[in-house]
Amino acid sequence: MGAIFQSLGRTVLAGVALLVLLIVLAGTANMGSHAWGAFVMRWLHVVCGVMWIGLLWYFNFVQIPSMPKIPDEQKPAISKVIAPTALFWFRWAALATVVTGLLVALMNGYLGAALMLARPFTAIGIGMWLALVMAFNVWFIIWPNQKKALGIVTVEAAEKAKAARLAMLTSRANTMLSIPMLFCMVAQQNGGL
């Protein structure tokens, strides 16, 4: 068992194997149906969303507030190792969340209505638009500016500081947007809006 937990890859594979075992033991009758496919896509959407918003909140609740407390000689461990890896998973989780969410809406026949904010899909539509804005921010504002702030792209010190501030402020905007976005996503199927 210890060997499983010493490798992230083996841990994830063990989780998938456990999931398959649970599915087999439960004897899901409609496996292979459209409903099953839509359910699996929704599950993937939630998994990707947890990764995306989890990392967003990690950056805003843990990493950004902790940086001033870290001695200067230790900061490269964050900026050269941890942050680039976290940003890799962050931006790809954002894209995967959007793609799987659009596929869920398409598979269930409400994509157009939701994007047009038509009833009864107003809540999910608002959530989708907020998520699209947030994903745009990740790919076209946060990531390009983080590359400058982290030294992945070489720029002058003043531009590096400006890029770091813009990335942080945009990340904070996404944190703000994530609160109503998550509410709308849950509200749609639970009558909260």
MARDOKOL-472577 format. One record per residue (C-alpha): residue number from 1; residue in one letter; z, y, x negated. Coordinates in nm, 3 decimals. Each point is the difference from the previous one (the first is absolute). Layout:
# MARDOKOL-472577
  nr rest       w       v       u
 NUM    A       Z       Y       X
...
This chain:
# MARDOKOL-472577
  nr rest       w       v       u
   1    M   0.000   0.000   0.000
   2    G   0.079   0.238  -0.287
   3    A  -0.357  -0.035  -0.131
   4    I  -0.133   0.131   0.330
   5    F   0.204   0.318  -0.019
   6    Q  -0.081   0.070  -0.364
   7    S  -0.361   0.083   0.091
   8    L  -0.103   0.249   0.267
   9    G  -0.322  -0.197   0.057
  10    R   0.189  -0.326   0.055
  11    T   0.249   0.178   0.225
  12    V  -0.277   0.139   0.219
  13    L  -0.177  -0.338   0.009
  14    A   0.328  -0.166   0.099
  15    G   0.037   0.255   0.281
  16    V  -0.352  -0.077   0.123
  17    A   0.069  -0.375  -0.021
  18    L   0.322   0.049   0.200
  19    L  -0.193   0.198   0.260
  20    V  -0.264  -0.276   0.030
  21    L   0.275  -0.259   0.037
  22    L   0.163   0.205   0.278
  23    I  -0.333   0.035   0.178
  24    V  -0.066  -0.376  -0.024
  25    L   0.351  -0.086   0.120
  26    A  -0.026   0.243   0.289
  27    G  -0.324  -0.169   0.104
  28    T  -0.182   0.317   0.100
  29    A  -0.232  -0.107   0.282
  30    N  -0.246   0.287  -0.013
  31    M  -0.068  -0.006  -0.374
  32    G  -0.365   0.087  -0.059
  33    S  -0.032   0.199   0.324
  34    H  -0.083   0.370   0.018
  35    A   0.363   0.073   0.093
  36    W   0.121  -0.188  -0.307
  37    G  -0.243   0.189  -0.225
  38    A   0.111   0.333   0.147
  39    F   0.363  -0.100  -0.052
  40    V  -0.063  -0.094  -0.365
  41    M  -0.182   0.330  -0.056
  42    R   0.294   0.189   0.154
  43    W   0.239  -0.191  -0.227
  44    L  -0.213   0.092  -0.304
  45    H   0.001   0.362   0.122
  46    V   0.380  -0.001   0.015
  47    V   0.031  -0.164  -0.345
  48    C  -0.232   0.260  -0.155
  49    G   0.178   0.281   0.185
  50    V   0.340  -0.113  -0.125
  51    M  -0.134   0.008  -0.357
  52    W  -0.157   0.345   0.049
  53    I   0.285   0.176   0.177
  54    G   0.259  -0.184  -0.209
  55    L  -0.156   0.140  -0.317
  56    L  -0.039   0.345   0.157
  57    W   0.369   0.002   0.081
  58    Y   0.087  -0.143  -0.345
  59    F  -0.180   0.291  -0.163
  60    N   0.166   0.260   0.223
  61    F   0.350  -0.144   0.041
  62    V   0.045  -0.158  -0.345
  63    Q  -0.246   0.091  -0.276
  64    I  -0.055   0.374   0.055
  65    P   0.371   0.083   0.051
  66    S   0.097  -0.218  -0.299
  67    M  -0.244   0.149  -0.253
  68    P   0.213   0.308  -0.086
  69    K   0.293  -0.232  -0.078
  70    I  -0.198  -0.213  -0.248
  71    P   0.022   0.107  -0.366
  72    D  -0.334   0.128  -0.135
  73    E  -0.033  -0.284  -0.252
  74    Q   0.019  -0.255   0.285
  75    K  -0.248   0.170   0.236
  76    P  -0.308  -0.166  -0.155
  77    A   0.126  -0.333   0.137
  78    I  -0.050   0.144   0.347
  79    S  -0.314   0.206  -0.060
  80    K  -0.185  -0.252  -0.218
  81    V   0.110  -0.333   0.149
  82    I   0.170   0.012   0.341
  83    A  -0.180   0.287   0.173
  84    P  -0.358  -0.112  -0.079
  85    T   0.074  -0.351   0.127
  86    A   0.178   0.128   0.311
  87    L  -0.288   0.243   0.067
  88    F  -0.251  -0.285  -0.031
  89    W   0.175  -0.199   0.273
  90    F   0.065   0.319   0.199
  91    R  -0.361   0.109   0.029
  92    W  -0.144  -0.348   0.062
  93    A   0.270  -0.073   0.259
  94    A  -0.098   0.326   0.174
  95    L  -0.364  -0.108   0.012
  96    A   0.087  -0.354   0.112
  97    T   0.228   0.138   0.273
  98    V  -0.276   0.222   0.135
  99    V  -0.266  -0.273  -0.015
 100    T   0.219  -0.264   0.166
 101    G   0.117   0.251   0.262
 102    L  -0.357   0.092   0.090
 103    L  -0.087  -0.371   0.019
 104    V   0.298  -0.066   0.230
 105    A  -0.117   0.280   0.231
 106    L  -0.360  -0.124  -0.013
 107    M   0.097  -0.364   0.064
 108    N   0.212   0.104   0.298
 109    G  -0.266   0.231   0.142
 110    Y   0.179   0.335  -0.016
 111    L  -0.130   0.158  -0.322
 112    G  -0.215   0.268   0.166
 113    A   0.252   0.081   0.271
 114    A   0.282   0.031  -0.253
 115    L  -0.197   0.223  -0.235
 116    M  -0.092   0.221   0.296
 117    L   0.367   0.005   0.107
 118    A  -0.094  -0.137   0.342
 119    R   0.264  -0.141   0.230
 120    P   0.161  -0.251  -0.023
 121    F  -0.055   0.002  -0.378
 122    T   0.125   0.350  -0.075
 123    A   0.304  -0.109  -0.204
 124    I  -0.188  -0.247  -0.219
 125    G  -0.281   0.254  -0.035
 126    I   0.237   0.269  -0.126
 127    G   0.150  -0.254  -0.240
 128    M  -0.348  -0.095  -0.123
 129    W  -0.099   0.363  -0.061
 130    L   0.325   0.068  -0.186
 131    A  -0.060  -0.311  -0.214
 132    L  -0.358   0.110  -0.073
 133    V   0.122   0.342  -0.115
 134    M   0.265  -0.167  -0.215
 135    A  -0.251  -0.241  -0.155
 136    F  -0.234   0.291  -0.074
 137    N   0.290   0.176  -0.171
 138    V   0.074  -0.311  -0.209
 139    W  -0.355  -0.047  -0.126
 140    F  -0.129   0.357  -0.024
 141    I   0.306   0.213  -0.080
 142    I   0.293  -0.208  -0.126
 143    W  -0.186  -0.246  -0.224
 144    P  -0.235   0.252  -0.172
 145    N   0.295   0.229  -0.069
 146    Q   0.229  -0.283  -0.112
 147    K  -0.263  -0.104  -0.256
 148    K   0.034   0.348  -0.150
 149    A   0.381   0.008   0.032
 150    L   0.039  -0.340  -0.167
 151    G  -0.244   0.075  -0.280
 152    I  -0.257  -0.257   0.112
 153    V  -0.241   0.293   0.008
 154    T   0.055   0.250  -0.280
 155    V   0.056   0.359   0.115
 156    E   0.181   0.309  -0.127
 157    A   0.379   0.015   0.051
 158    A  -0.026   0.267   0.273
 159    E  -0.256  -0.205   0.196
 160    K   0.213  -0.313  -0.046
 161    A   0.305   0.179   0.148
 162    K  -0.210   0.138   0.287
 163    A  -0.144  -0.346   0.072
 164    A   0.347  -0.160  -0.004
 165    R   0.127   0.256   0.250
 166    L  -0.300  -0.042   0.233
 167    A   0.032  -0.380  -0.012
 168    M   0.372   0.026   0.078
 169    L  -0.048   0.245   0.288
 170    T  -0.278  -0.212   0.149
 171    S   0.218  -0.309  -0.034
 172    R   0.276   0.187   0.183
 173    A  -0.250   0.094   0.272
 174    N  -0.088  -0.369   0.033
 175    T   0.369  -0.087   0.023
 176    M   0.035   0.252   0.284
 177    L  -0.310  -0.138   0.176
 178    S   0.119  -0.359  -0.044
 179    I   0.291   0.056   0.238
 180    P  -0.205   0.087   0.312
 181    M  -0.275  -0.240  -0.112
 182    L   0.241  -0.295  -0.002
 183    F   0.144   0.110   0.334
 184    C  -0.347   0.012   0.158
 185    M  -0.092  -0.341  -0.138
 186    V   0.311  -0.159   0.152
 187    A  -0.006   0.212   0.316
 188    Q  -0.343  -0.122   0.110
 189    Q   0.108  -0.357   0.068
 190    N   0.355   0.082   0.102
 191    G  -0.049   0.281   0.251
 192    G   0.160   0.269  -0.217
 193    L  -0.261   0.272   0.063
